[in-house]
Amino acid sequence: MISTSGPGLAFIFLLLVPLFFSVPIALATAEMTTVMPVEGGFYRWSRAVLGDFWGFQSGWWNWTGTFLMSASYGVAMADYLDAWIPMHSRLEHWIVAVLFLVLVAVINILGVRVVGDLTLSLLLLMFVPILIFIFLGYRHAHFNPFYPVFPAGRPWREAYGVGLALALWSYAGYEQLSTVIEEVETPERNFPLGLGIVVPLTIAVYVLTLSAGLATLGNWQEWQTGYMVTAARLIGGPGLGTAMFAASVIANFILLDSTVLSVTRVPLTMAEDGYLHVALAKISPRLGTPVRSIVISTALCAPLALLSVPRLIAIYAWSRMATSTLTLVSFWQMRRKFPDTARSFRVAGGKLGAIGIVGVPTLLFAWAMINSDPTARVWGVINLLSGPVAFAWIWIRRKGGGENRLATELSSVPPGSRNQV
């Protein structure tokens, strides 16, 4: 983002995009959580208020899209390791990425509490080199980290399009963890509280860390993927470079860990509702986790780890934006259909506030997709079209007497039931 859009424009995106994108989605998700605290989160919300077709699209697009997302984190960790300990072949790089995917799958099989405790511990450890980097960066500041605002000689569409797309990706997915609501203690309280902590913390980490590095080095043209490790080595020596490398690997590991946690509950709940094979709905009686869903999702991610991170993210963005748009429309419909349902958290502003929650992020999605990579547009659209095709195939099987299970009605799913597994 920095080298393509320029530091000034990049920081504008990093500061403003969450206000017009992440905050609205986080607020909408928090309110819907208090209305329907059910496993499957946004998928079942969409199905409840938009109907079976759009509910299926929400779940399908998210599940297939996060194959790309999970693979990108595995590839990113392999990229960081390759920069530190060079690998000798693309096959070796792929094997390392897949091993990361398998490790995360094993951790997720052990349960949501293991994932949560490990994530918190690793986050605290990761912040140590980041805070040192920020302190040293500002202490030795010689440059204006926000200059130039726009890169000279760069086409405006490329600078704006790439910067906005990357900012949207960086701040996307706050509705994802709604899929594990029934595995969260007191979700009506803890989910909005967690979002209220994480969103501003994320903004602060991005802006403070990047501006500290640019204030010392000033070499914004050289900031490519993985450059944070090099910047740490230049600012604090080999020791800080090694620590920042470890922090980078930890960050990608945590992102992959939480992605697997949330996405594997989507096929679980879709299978419970009769849209996927019943085997995916099976919960381990000993561990309380959807082991088959985790294993199958990981297996489907593995071949995609042959692609590069930018290509995976560019295609994934289409699925992410489509799913988030359906989540926002579900928020609007839930307000319209269930206006008197008790809400322990409610987005302020009445009808005007709801319009802003839905409209502003949707406009950002449209702009980002119009200016996305041409190849990503092709494959992104193909992935979206696979949703209606899959729904039609399932509908035909049901009409022809194929396997069909009764849908799990939202009203019959006791909140917190999976906490008791």
C-alpha positions in Angstrom: 0.0 0.0 0.0 2.8 2.5 0.9 5.0 1.9 -2.1 2.0 1.9 -4.6 -0.3 4.6 -3.1 2.4 6.7 -1.4 2.7 7.1 2.4 0.2 10.0 2.7 -2.6 8.4 0.8 -1.9 5.1 2.5 -2.3 6.6 6.0 -5.5 8.4 4.8 -6.9 5.0 3.9 -5.6 3.4 7.2 -7.3 6.1 9.2 -10.5 6.6 7.3 -11.4 3.2 5.9 -12.1 1.6 9.3 -14.4 4.5 10.2 -16.5 4.0 7.1 -16.0 0.2 6.8 -14.9 -1.7 9.9 -16.8 0.3 12.4 -20.2 0.0 10.6 -19.8 -3.7 10.1 -18.7 -4.2 13.7 -21.7 -2.2 14.9 -24.1 -4.1 12.7 -22.6 -7.5 13.8 -22.7 -6.5 17.4 -26.4 -5.6 17.3 -27.4 -8.8 15.3 -25.4 -10.9 17.8 -27.7 -9.6 20.6 -30.8 -10.4 18.6 -29.8 -13.9 17.3 -26.8 -15.4 19.2 -26.7 -18.5 17.1 -23.9 -20.7 15.8 -23.2 -19.8 12.1 -23.6 -16.1 12.8 -23.9 -14.0 9.7 -24.9 -17.1 7.6 -27.9 -17.9 9.7 -28.8 -14.2 10.0 -28.9 -13.9 6.2 -31.0 -17.0 5.9 -33.4 -15.9 8.6 -34.2 -12.5 7.1 -33.2 -12.8 3.4 -34.4 -16.4 2.7 -32.8 -19.7 1.9 -31.1 -18.6 -1.4 -29.3 -15.6 -0.1 -28.5 -17.3 3.2 -26.9 -20.1 1.2 -24.9 -17.6 -0.9 -23.6 -16.0 2.3 -22.4 -19.2 3.7 -21.0 -20.6 0.4 -19.2 -17.4 -0.6 -17.6 -17.2 2.8 -16.6 -20.8 3.0 -15.1 -21.0 -0.5 -13.5 -17.5 -0.2 -11.7 -18.3 3.0 -10.0 -21.3 1.3 -8.1 -18.5 -0.5 -7.7 -16.5 2.7 -6.4 -19.3 4.8 -4.0 -20.4 2.1 -2.7 -16.8 1.9 -1.7 -16.8 5.5 0.1 -20.2 5.1 1.9 -18.8 2.1 2.8 -15.6 3.9 4.3 -17.5 6.8 6.3 -19.5 4.3 7.4 -16.3 2.6 8.7 -14.8 5.9 10.6 -18.1 6.6 12.0 -18.1 3.1 13.3 -14.5 3.6 15.0 -15.7 6.8 16.1 -19.2 5.8 16.1 -19.4 1.9 14.3 -22.4 0.5 15.5 -24.2 -2.6 12.3 -24.9 -4.6 8.7 -24.0 -5.0 7.8 -27.5 -3.7 9.7 -26.9 -0.5 7.9 -23.6 0.0 4.5 -25.2 -0.6 5.3 -28.0 1.9 6.2 -25.4 4.6 2.9 -23.5 3.9 0.9 -26.7 4.2 2.6 -27.7 7.4 1.5 -24.4 8.9 -2.1 -25.1 7.8 -2.0 -28.6 9.3 -0.6 -27.2 12.6 -3.3 -24.6 12.9 -6.0 -27.3 12.0 -4.7 -29.4 14.9 -4.9 -26.5 17.3 -8.5 -25.7 16.2 -9.5 -29.3 16.7 -8.5 -29.0 20.3 -11.2 -26.4 20.9 -12.2 -22.7 20.9 -10.7 -22.2 24.4 -7.3 -23.4 23.3 -7.4 -21.1 20.3 -8.5 -18.2 22.5 -5.8 -18.7 25.2 -3.0 -19.3 22.6 -4.1 -16.3 20.6 -4.0 -13.9 23.6 -0.6 -15.2 24.8 0.9 -14.9 21.3 -0.6 -11.4 20.8 1.0 -10.1 24.0 4.4 -11.7 23.0 4.1 -10.1 19.5 3.6 -6.6 20.9 7.0 -6.6 22.6 9.1 -6.0 19.4 6.4 -3.8 17.9 6.5 -1.4 20.9 10.3 -1.3 20.8 10.2 -0.6 17.1 7.7 2.3 17.6 9.8 3.8 20.4 13.1 3.6 18.4 11.4 4.8 15.2 10.1 8.0 16.7 13.2 8.5 18.8 15.3 8.7 15.6 12.7 10.4 13.4 14.2 12.5 10.5 11.5 12.4 7.9 7.8 13.3 7.5 6.2 9.9 7.4 3.1 11.2 5.6 5.0 12.8 2.6 4.4 12.6 -0.3 0.6 12.4 -0.1 0.4 11.0 -3.6 3.2 9.2 -5.5 4.5 11.3 -8.5 4.0 9.7 -11.9 1.7 6.9 -10.6 -1.8 6.6 -12.4 -4.4 7.8 -10.0 -6.6 4.8 -10.5 -3.8 2.4 -9.6 -2.8 4.4 -6.5 -6.4 4.8 -5.3 -7.6 1.4 -6.4 -4.7 -0.7 -4.9 -4.6 1.4 -1.7 -8.3 1.1 -1.0 -8.5 -2.6 -1.8 -5.6 -3.4 0.5 -7.1 -1.2 3.3 -10.5 -2.9 2.9 -8.7 -6.3 3.1 -6.7 -5.2 6.2 -9.8 -4.2 8.0 -12.2 -6.9 6.8 -13.8 -9.8 8.5 -15.1 -8.4 11.8 -18.3 -10.3 11.2 -16.4 -13.6 10.8 -16.3 -14.6 14.5 -20.0 -14.3 14.7 -20.0 -17.9 13.5 -18.8 -19.2 16.9 -21.3 -17.2 19.0 -22.6 -20.2 20.8 -19.1 -21.1 21.9 -18.6 -17.7 23.5 -19.5 -17.0 27.1 -22.2 -14.3 27.4 -22.0 -13.4 23.7 -24.5 -10.5 24.0 -22.0 -8.7 26.2 -18.6 -10.0 25.2 -19.0 -9.9 21.4 -19.7 -6.1 21.2 -17.1 -5.5 23.9 -14.4 -7.4 22.0 -15.2 -5.5 18.8 -15.0 -2.2 20.7 -11.5 -3.1 21.8 -10.1 -4.6 18.7 -11.1 -2.1 16.0 -9.4 1.0 17.6 -6.4 -1.1 18.6 -5.9 -2.3 15.1 -6.0 1.2 13.7 -3.4 2.3 16.3 -1.0 -0.6 15.6 -1.1 0.0 11.8 -0.6 3.7 11.9 1.9 4.0 14.8 4.1 1.1 13.6 4.3 2.2 9.9 4.7 5.9 10.6 7.5 5.1 13.1 9.4 3.2 10.5 8.9 5.8 7.8 9.9 8.6 10.1 13.3 7.1 10.6 14.0 5.6 7.2 12.0 7.8 4.8 12.4 5.2 2.0 8.7 4.6 1.3 9.4 3.4 -2.3 11.1 0.3 -0.9 8.2 -0.8 1.4 7.0 -4.1 -0.1 5.5 -7.2 1.5 7.7 -8.3 4.4 9.7 -5.1 4.5 8.9 -4.6 8.2 11.5 -7.1 9.1 14.2 -5.3 7.1 13.0 -2.0 8.6 13.4 -3.4 12.1 16.9 -4.6 11.4 17.9 -1.2 10.0 16.5 0.7 13.0 17.3 -1.7 15.9 20.0 -4.0 14.6 19.9 -7.8 14.0 18.3 -8.5 17.4 15.2 -6.4 16.6 15.1 -7.7 13.1 14.9 -11.3 14.4 12.3 -10.3 16.9 10.2 -8.6 14.3 10.5 -11.6 12.0 9.1 -13.7 14.9 6.3 -11.2 15.4 5.4 -11.3 11.7 5.2 -15.1 11.8 3.1 -15.0 15.0 0.8 -12.4 13.4 0.1 -14.5 10.3 -0.3 -17.6 12.5 -2.9 -15.9 14.7 -4.8 -14.6 11.6 -4.8 -18.2 10.2 -5.8 -19.7 13.5 -8.8 -17.4 13.9 -9.8 -17.7 10.3 -9.9 -21.5 10.6 -11.8 -21.2 13.8 -14.6 -19.0 12.3 -14.8 -20.5 8.8 -15.1 -24.1 9.8 -18.4 -23.4 11.7 -20.0 -22.3 8.4 -20.0 -25.7 6.7 -21.0 -27.2 10.1 -24.1 -25.1 10.3 -24.9 -25.4 6.6 -24.7 -29.1 7.0 -27.1 -28.9 10.0 -29.5 -27.0 7.8 -29.3 -29.6 5.1 -27.3 -27.8 2.5 -24.0 -29.8 2.8 -23.3 -33.4 3.6 -24.4 -34.5 7.0 -20.9 -35.7 7.9 -19.8 -32.0 8.1 -22.4 -31.5 10.9 -20.8 -34.0 13.2 -19.3 -32.6 16.5 -16.6 -34.5 18.3 -18.2 -35.7 21.6 -14.8 -35.5 23.4 -13.5 -32.2 22.0 -16.7 -30.4 21.1 -15.3 -29.2 17.8 -16.3 -30.0 14.1 -13.3 -32.2 13.4 -14.4 -33.3 9.9 -15.2 -29.7 8.9 -11.8 -28.5 10.0 -9.9 -31.4 8.2 -11.9 -31.0 4.9 -11.5 -27.2 4.9 -7.7 -27.5 5.5 -7.4 -30.1 2.7 -9.2 -27.8 0.3 -6.9 -24.9 1.3 -3.7 -26.9 0.7 -3.6 -26.9 -3.2 -4.2 -23.1 -3.2 -1.0 -22.6 -1.2 0.8 -22.9 -4.6 -0.4 -19.3 -5.5 1.1 -16.0 -4.3 -0.3 -13.9 -1.5 -1.3 -10.9 -3.7 -3.2 -13.2 -6.1 -5.0 -15.1 -3.3 -6.0 -11.9 -1.6 -7.2 -10.2 -4.8 -9.5 -13.1 -5.6 -10.7 -13.5 -2.0 -11.7 -9.9 -1.8 -14.7 -10.5 -4.0 -16.0 -13.2 -1.7 -15.3 -11.1 1.4 -17.1 -8.0 0.0 -20.1 -10.1 -1.2 -20.4 -11.7 2.2 -20.1 -8.4 4.1 -22.7 -6.8 1.8 -25.2 -9.6 2.6 -24.4 -9.1 6.3 -25.2 -5.4 6.1 -28.4 -6.0 4.1 -29.3 -8.6 6.8 -28.9 -5.9 9.4 -31.3 -3.7 7.6 -33.8 -6.4 7.1 -33.5 -7.5 10.8 -34.3 -4.0 11.9 -37.3 -4.0 9.5 -38.7 -7.4 10.3 -38.0 -7.5 14.0 -38.2 -3.9 15.2 -39.5 -4.7 18.7 -37.1 -7.6 19.5 -35.1 -6.9 22.6 -31.5 -5.7 21.9 -28.9 -5.4 24.6 -26.8 -3.4 22.1 -28.3 -1.1 19.5 -26.7 1.0 16.8 -27.5 4.7 17.5 -29.1 7.1 14.9 -32.3 5.3 14.2 -33.2 4.8 10.5 -30.7 7.4 9.3 -27.9 5.6 11.3 -29.0 2.3 9.8 -28.8 3.7 6.2 -25.3 4.9 6.9 -24.3 1.5 8.3 -25.4 -0.2 5.1 -24.7 2.4 2.4 -21.2 3.7 3.1 -19.4 0.3 3.2 -21.4 -0.9 0.2 -20.2 2.1 -1.9 -16.6 1.4 -0.8 -17.0 -2.3 -1.9 -18.2 -1.2 -5.3 -15.3 1.2 -5.8 -12.7 -1.4 -4.7 -14.1 -4.1 -7.0 -14.3 -1.7 -10.0 -10.7 -0.9 -9.6 -9.5 -4.4 -8.7 -7.0 -6.5 -10.6 -8.4 -7.7 -14.0 -7.5 -11.3 -13.4 -9.0 -11.2 -9.9 -12.2 -9.8 -11.4 -12.5 -12.9 -13.6 -11.8 -15.5 -10.9 -13.7 -13.5 -8.3 -16.8 -13.4 -10.4 -16.4 -17.1 -11.2 -16.3 -17.9 -7.5 -19.4 -15.8 -6.9 -21.3 -17.6 -9.7 -20.4 -21.0 -8.2 -22.8 -20.1 -5.3 -26.1 -20.1 -7.4 -24.8 -23.1 -9.3 -24.3 -25.0 -6.1 -27.7 -24.0 -4.7 -29.4 -25.1 -7.9 -27.7 -28.5 -7.8 -28.7 -29.0 -4.2 -32.3 -27.9 -5.0 -32.5 -30.4 -7.9 -31.2 -33.3 -5.7 -33.9 -32.5 -3.2 -36.6 -32.4 -5.9 -35.3 -35.7 -7.2 -35.6 -37.4 -3.8 -31.9 -36.9 -2.9 -30.8 -36.8 0.7 -32.5 -34.1 2.7 -32.5 -33.2 6.3 -34.9 -30.9 8.1 -33.5 -27.4 8.4 -32.4 -26.3 11.9 -34.7 -23.5 12.6 -33.1 -20.5 14.4 -35.8 -20.5 17.0 -35.0 -24.1 18.0 -31.3 -23.5 18.6 -30.9 -22.6 22.3 -28.3 -19.8 22.7 -25.1 -21.1 24.3 -26.0 -24.8 23.7 -22.6 -25.5 22.3 -21.0 -24.1 25.5 -22.4 -27.2 27.2 -20.8 -29.7 24.8 
